Each structure stands twice: as C-alpha cells, then as structure tokens.
Amino acid sequence: MYLSGDEYVSEDWKNPANNIVENGYRLKGKRFDLGYWRKHPDLHGYIVENFANGVDECQPIDLSGDAIGQIVIAISEDRLPHTEGFFFGQSENDEEQRNEAVAILSRALKWLETDPWHRSITYQASW
C-alpha cells in the first residue's frame, strides 16, 4: 500500500535556461514516496469505500487534503471498517499501527499544504 506525492514543476517560458532538464528532456514533475504500509487492510477498505466509490481494482486513488484529514480522524476514532481479502493479511489496529498511520498521513498532509497548487497525493494498493 503506497502513498505517493506528485509535484508539478512549472516551465519558465521567459527564460528556458532555468528549466530543469534531465536526459535531454524538460522535467515536468517529481514523484515522492510519502508512505508505505505492508498489511493494513482496514485502512485500505476505508480509503476504497470513501474515496473510490467502493471500486477496488488497485487503481490510483487521488486524496485531497480534506480526504487525508478525514482518514486521520477515522483512524484516531478507531472507525476503520474490518476488511478481509485473499491477499490482505490482517490489520492489527493496535495503538502502534494507528500512530504510524496517523504520522504518515499527517506528514503527507503537511507536505501537500505547503504548495497545494503544484502538489497532489495518490494512494494505491498492489496485491
């Protein structure tokens, strides 16, 4: 389960020499690894139900700042739905797992809020 951040790199039209070029091409964006969970199906179930209309096809799911805040509250209030599946394993839902998830999501939210015009966050599971 991956939480990724994308940052758009603006093009300098007035002074193209300021643009970042790698391997002969202008860099248009950067991708950051914001978080990772090995087995937390309850968190996955909450995200799929609330932000992917219940569709679970390992697709990327865009998460706004408000969505991340909602997830943090659900974790803090122990409101994640019990979720089972063939590859899922089992959520511990102990204090340590909740604290880790809240820390990852809170840090990602701060990252997003520093430049919301150029940054976005995506969650994606891979079973």
C-alpha positions in Angstrom: 0.0 0.0 0.0 1.6 3.2 -1.2 1.1 6.9 -0.6 2.7 8.9 -3.3 3.1 12.6 -3.8 3.5 14.3 -7.2 4.9 17.8 -7.6 4.4 19.7 -10.9 7.5 21.6 -12.0 6.5 24.8 -13.7 8.0 25.8 -17.0 9.9 29.1 -17.2 8.7 30.4 -20.6 10.6 33.7 -20.3 13.9 32.1 -19.5 14.0 28.4 -20.7 17.6 28.1 -19.3 16.0 28.0 -15.9 14.1 24.8 -16.7 15.3 21.6 -15.2 16.5 19.2 -17.9 17.3 15.6 -17.3 18.5 13.1 -20.0 17.8 15.8 -22.6 14.1 16.4 -21.6 12.5 19.1 -19.5 11.5 17.7 -16.1 7.7 18.3 -15.7 7.3 16.7 -12.3 8.7 14.7 -9.4 7.2 11.7 -7.6 7.8 11.2 -3.9 7.3 8.2 -1.7 5.3 9.6 1.2 4.3 6.4 2.9 4.0 2.7 2.8 2.0 0.0 4.7 2.8 -3.7 4.4 -0.5 -5.0 5.7 -3.3 -2.7 6.7 -6.5 -3.9 5.0 -8.8 -1.9 7.3 -7.1 1.4 6.1 -7.3 0.2 2.5 -11.0 -0.7 3.0 -11.8 2.8 4.4 -10.0 4.6 1.5 -11.7 2.4 -1.2 -15.2 2.8 0.3 -14.9 6.6 0.9 -12.7 7.8 -2.0 -13.1 5.2 -4.8 -16.8 4.6 -4.7 -16.2 1.1 -3.4 -14.2 0.1 -6.5 -11.2 -1.9 -5.6 -9.1 -2.6 -8.7 -5.7 -1.5 -7.3 -6.2 1.8 -9.2 -4.6 5.1 -8.1 -6.9 7.0 -5.8 -6.5 10.7 -5.5 -6.6 12.1 -2.0 -7.3 15.7 -1.3 -6.1 17.4 1.9 -9.7 17.2 3.3 -9.7 13.4 2.5 -6.5 12.9 4.3 -7.8 14.8 7.3 -11.0 12.6 7.2 -8.8 9.4 7.2 -6.7 10.7 10.1 -9.9 11.3 12.2 -11.3 7.9 11.3 -8.1 6.2 12.4 -7.9 8.3 15.6 -11.5 7.4 16.5 -11.0 3.7 15.6 -13.6 3.8 12.9 -11.8 1.9 10.1 -14.0 -1.0 8.8 -12.8 -4.5 9.3 -11.7 -5.5 5.8 -10.8 -9.0 4.6 -9.5 -10.4 1.4 -7.2 -13.1 -0.1 -4.0 -11.1 -0.1 -4.8 -8.7 2.7 -3.5 -10.3 5.8 -5.0 -8.7 8.9 -4.8 -5.2 10.4 -3.5 -5.1 13.9 -5.5 -2.0 14.8 -3.3 -1.6 17.9 -2.1 1.8 19.1 1.3 1.4 17.3 -0.3 0.7 13.9 -2.8 3.6 14.4 0.0 6.0 15.5 2.2 5.0 12.5 -0.7 5.6 10.0 -1.6 8.9 11.5 2.1 10.0 11.5 2.5 9.1 7.8 -0.7 10.8 6.8 -0.1 13.9 8.9 3.3 14.3 7.4 2.0 13.9 3.9 -0.8 16.4 4.6 1.8 19.0 5.7 3.8 18.3 2.5 0.7 18.8 0.4 -0.4 22.0 2.2 3.0 23.7 1.6 2.2 24.0 -2.1 -1.3 22.7 -3.0 -1.2 24.3 -6.5 1.7 22.1 -7.6 1.3 19.1 -5.4 -1.1 16.1 -5.2 -1.3 12.9 -3.3 -2.3 9.4 -4.6 -2.9 6.2 -2.7 -2.5 2.9 -4.5 -2.5 -0.7 -3.3 -0.8 -3.6 -5.1 -1.9 -7.1 -4.1 
